[in-house]
Structures are given as structure tokens and as C-alpha cells.
Amino acid sequence: MGFCFGVRRAVDMMLEASADGHRVTTLGQVVHNPQVVSDLERVGIVVNERRTTEGVSTDTVAITAHGVSESTVETIEERGFGVIDTTCQFVKRSQLAAMHLAEAGFTIIIFGDPDHPEVKGVVGWCRGRGITIPDESLEGLPAYLPSKVGVISQTTHTPERFAKFVANLMEARIDQITELRVVNVLCNATTSQQAATRDLAQEVDLMIVVGGHNSANTCHLADLSKANGVDTHQVERVSEIEDDWFKGHEKVGVTAGASTPDSSIDAVVTRIEAIAAAQA
């Protein structure tokens, strides 16, 4: 549980920049966890929620773990900013895949949340050839598709959902698609945590999921737990935990998203242990 490699790398890069005396503006939240963002702000890291260079007063900007569009990268270069690029390696792979597919004449379908910064960034590498579809129902898919189609998933989706999406796409549009390229950019750390959460859900009757309410990978863990029939609560802070949740339950599981610091997980576990002792 806790920080994945990409998140830990992004946070460490921000702390290192701050320690060196750099004034840095991040283009959006470095990671989707309010406690982490607050900790970075306390050491002088400024957040520009617009995720653009507009209004930036520092000499250095940081690209978050979720990445940015190609045009934003070009603007950063044109304006001469110093750059700290914390883009997750899996997101970078997704961006490059989108660019290469576009250059090869493919229409790129991105299976993901159109409002998520990672997805918005990847769309910005599609050279105008990108289509975002949010779920397996294919709602929003144009009536006509070109014959060459590439498919990419948001990196935090489950393998099962991505496989179902691709299968549904082929079943619905096999008459239009003559060439299909599927690029697997799913984050293996997230996939491993999803599998661990699914296994844990078989052993408990209450699950506490720790992580930002705006964190896609954390929300997916909560959804997985609920799908396994387990009473599930997602909390961002230990103060959100309610004693009544635990009444009538015997086994409690705790899991956490990839952007959740160890301190938050430890605080939640300590709180659960205190509640268990009080209700014993």
C-alpha cells in the first residue's frame, strides 16, 4: 500500500527542488491527494489548478505525474521556463503511443474519464485524432469510425474493464474496423494493488479504502471492493471515520491508493484499532 514508484518519484522531485531553493509552480496537483499537496505547499511549491502556464510567476514549472498535452509542453519551451517533469512512466508511454498512432493515420479511442487530467493530456498528443469514451457501454462513440483504430486505456483502469471495453468495441464495430491496434499502458503497480484488494475483499466484511476522493486509482479500489459485496467506505482523512461503521462487523480490511502517504494509512489503522478496542 501507499505511494507507487511514480508518485514517490514525483513527490521526491518536488521536495528536492524546494530544498535547493527553487520557486516552482506545478501545473495542477502533483498527485491527487490533498495532504500531499498541502505538505508541498508548506515548503513553497505553488499549485496552478488551471494546468497551464497562464499567470505563472515562477521561473520553473513542474509537470505533474498525470502529464500534460503536447501543446502545453511546447508553450513551456517557448516561454523559456525551467522544467521539472514528473510525468509517470506509464502516462508517458500512453502519450507516446497516442502520438505514434496519430502519425500512422489511426484514430485513437481512449477508454477513460474525459475530465481526468491524465486523459486530457493524452488527448492532447493525438494530433486531433483522439476520441474519449468513459465506459464499456461505448456511449458517445461516433456512428462512423475510420478503418484504422488504436485503443488506449487510462492507466488506472482494471485489466478486466479494459478487456471488456475492447471486446465490446470489436463486437459493435467489426464491420467498420479493418485494422485495430491495442496498446496496454495499464500501470502494473495499480493493477497489483487492485488484485490485492480483490483478494482481501474475499476475507473481510468491511473495507476501509484510504486516499483522495479525487484519486481515480483509489476510487477504483473502492469500486472493486463494493463489487465483491463488501461494505466499503473511502476516506481521505482519519477524521472521516465513523465508529458506527464497525458495528456488526468482525473482519476489517484496509487498502489504499497509489497516491496515499504512509502516514495517512498508519493513522487510519491506529484509529481502527482504537475503535475495535472500545467496542470489544
HELIX and SHEET records of a PDB file:
HELIX    1   1 PHE A    5  ALA A   19  1                                  15    
HELIX    2   2 PRO A   34  ARG A   42  1                                   9    
HELIX    3   3 GLU A   70  GLU A   78  1                                   9    
HELIX    4   4 GLN A   89  GLU A  103  1                                  15    
HELIX    5   5 PRO A  117  VAL A  123  1                                   7    
HELIX    6   6 PRO A  159  ARG A  173  1                                  15    
HELIX    7   7 ASN A  188  ALA A  201  1                                  14    
HELIX    8   8 ALA A  216  ALA A  227  1                                  12    
HELIX    9   9 VAL A  238  GLU A  240  5                                   3    
HELIX   10  10 ASP A  243  PHE A  246  5                                   4    
HELIX   11  11 ASP A  262  GLN A  279  1                                  18    
SHEET    1   A 4 VAL A  46  ASN A  48  0                                        
SHEET    2   A 4 VAL A  24  LEU A  27  1                                        
SHEET    3   A 4 THR A  60  ILE A  63  1                                        
SHEET    4   A 4 GLY A  82  ASP A  85  1                                        
SHEET    1   B 4 GLY A 130  ILE A 133  0                                        
SHEET    2   B 4 THR A 107  PHE A 111  1                                        
SHEET    3   B 4 LYS A 148  SER A 153  1                                        
SHEET    4   B 4 GLU A 179  VAL A 183  1                                        
SHEET    1   C 3 ASP A 231  VAL A 235  0                                        
SHEET    2   C 3 LEU A 206  VAL A 210  1                                        
SHEET    3   C 3 VAL A 252  ALA A 256  1                                        
END                                                                             
